[in-house]
Amino acid sequence: MIDVKSETVMSKQLLRCGTSIGANISEALAAESSADFIHKLSISQKEINETIFWLELMRRTKYLSNEQKDSMMTDCDELKKMIASIILTTKQNLKPQ
């Protein structure tokens, strides 16, 4: 029998951290400084890590199929790579030439 309360709790957590990624990227685009920009993107990275945690937990508890989890994990991995690249490039551009 499916525990609806557990599924609801996990789903809400997944929704919160998953949508927080985009919200922090949006805040980064309006950053007041390069340091603020990097900070907001770093928060997005942490939210991606949390999203991955909840996706894996939901798969292990059978609330998501492997296919569903894998599809969303691919998106998370791509976002992580893009954000890491943007942060690295921004940091390199801050270094004196």
Secondary structure, 3 states (H helix, E strand, C coil): CCCHHHHHHHHHHHHHHHHHHHHHHHHHHCCCCHHHHHHHHHHHHHHHHHHHHHHHHHHHCCCCCHHHHHHHHHHHHHHHHHHHHHHHHHHHHHCCC
